[in-house]
Amino acid sequence: MSTTGAEAAIRTALSEALTSYLATGNAADDYALAVYSCSLAAHVVLRHDPHAVALVIGEGDSPNWRSTCSVVGVDGTVRPLTDDENDDLDEDDVVSNLVDGNAAVWRPLCSRFDCRSGEYHLDLVKARDAGTAQLAS
């Protein structure tokens, strides 16, 4: 896995936010965790497919269980994740940080929600940029 400097910085910030949140349960850390998780997911997908516009995240049967499903291309075509994308997203385990408790942070980064299928479309540019902005603050 070859990453950019920005992706590495987001990965480090995510790790620090997770450590802090687990130690304190602080809401600000939980919100940072959501932003950095979305941003890292966006960086990973865009590294593999610079023309992707959204990552489809599906809700599971239990509360707070979500998984990555597919990628939406610039032309609106939905395709399955490649093995490399899936492996990198699984390695970072970012989607598990997107829970109902911090939904006020990550849901606005989605361009679409289909309540019938329980699928969110994480806007990759918006999510990537939110992490960069969080780093700068």
C-alpha positions in Angstrom: 0.0 0.0 0.0 1.5 3.3 -1.1 0.0 6.3 0.6 0.2 10.0 0.2 1.5 12.4 2.9 -2.0 13.6 3.5 -3.4 10.1 3.9 -0.6 9.3 6.4 -1.4 12.4 8.4 -5.1 11.5 8.5 -4.2 7.9 9.5 -2.0 9.2 12.4 -4.7 11.7 13.5 -7.3 8.9 13.4 -5.2 6.7 15.6 -4.7 9.5 18.1 -8.4 10.4 18.1 -9.3 6.7 18.7 -6.8 6.4 21.5 -8.0 9.5 23.2 -11.7 8.6 22.7 -11.2 5.1 24.2 -9.4 6.7 27.2 -11.8 9.6 27.9 -15.1 8.9 26.0 -15.0 12.6 25.1 -17.6 13.7 22.5 -15.0 15.9 20.7 -12.7 12.9 20.2 -15.7 10.9 19.0 -16.5 13.6 16.4 -12.9 13.8 15.3 -12.9 10.0 15.0 -15.8 10.2 12.6 -14.3 12.9 10.5 -10.9 11.2 10.2 -12.5 7.8 9.5 -14.5 9.3 6.6 -11.5 11.2 5.4 -9.3 8.1 5.5 -11.9 6.0 3.7 -12.0 8.7 1.0 -8.2 8.8 0.7 -8.0 5.0 0.3 -10.7 4.9 -2.4 -9.4 7.9 -4.3 -5.9 6.5 -4.2 -7.2 3.4 -6.0 -9.7 5.2 -8.2 -9.2 8.9 -8.7 -12.5 9.1 -10.6 -14.7 7.7 -7.9 -17.2 10.1 -6.3 -18.8 8.1 -3.5 -18.2 5.1 -1.2 -21.4 3.2 -0.5 -21.7 2.3 3.2 -24.5 -0.1 4.2 -26.2 -0.5 7.5 -26.4 -3.9 9.0 -29.1 -5.6 11.1 -27.7 -4.5 14.4 -27.4 -0.9 15.6 -24.1 0.8 14.8 -23.0 -2.0 12.4 -22.0 -0.6 9.0 -19.9 -2.0 6.1 -18.4 -0.8 2.9 -20.4 -2.1 -0.1 -19.3 -0.5 -3.3 -18.0 2.6 -5.1 -19.9 5.1 -7.3 -18.1 6.4 -10.4 -18.3 9.9 -11.8 -20.9 8.7 -14.3 -23.1 7.3 -11.5 -22.2 3.7 -12.2 -21.9 1.6 -9.0 -19.3 -1.1 -8.9 -18.1 -3.5 -6.3 -15.0 -2.7 -4.3 -11.8 -4.1 -5.7 -9.9 -6.6 -3.6 -7.2 -4.0 -3.0 -9.7 -1.3 -1.9 -11.5 -3.8 0.3 -8.3 -5.0 1.9 -7.1 -1.4 2.6 -10.5 -0.3 4.0 -10.6 -3.5 6.2 -7.1 -2.9 7.4 -7.9 0.6 8.5 -11.3 -0.5 10.0 -12.7 3.0 9.5 -16.4 2.2 9.0 -16.7 0.7 12.4 -16.1 4.2 13.8 -19.2 5.5 12.1 -21.8 5.0 14.8 -25.2 6.6 15.6 -23.5 8.6 18.4 -21.4 10.6 15.9 -23.8 10.5 13.0 -24.3 14.3 13.2 -20.7 14.5 12.0 -20.5 11.9 9.3 -24.0 11.9 7.8 -23.6 15.4 6.4 -20.5 14.1 4.5 -22.9 11.8 2.6 -24.4 12.9 -0.7 -27.3 10.4 -0.5 -29.1 8.1 1.9 -31.5 5.4 0.7 -33.6 4.4 3.7 -35.1 1.4 1.9 -31.7 -0.2 1.4 -30.0 1.4 4.3 -27.2 2.7 2.1 -25.2 6.0 2.6 -23.1 7.4 -0.2 -20.1 9.0 1.4 -19.1 12.0 -0.8 -15.4 11.3 -1.3 -14.2 14.9 -2.0 -16.3 16.3 0.9 -15.0 13.6 3.3 -11.4 13.9 2.2 -11.5 17.7 2.6 -13.2 17.5 6.0 -10.3 15.5 7.3 -7.8 18.0 5.9 -9.8 20.9 7.5 -9.9 19.1 10.8 -6.1 18.6 10.7 -5.7 22.4 10.1 -7.9 23.4 13.0 
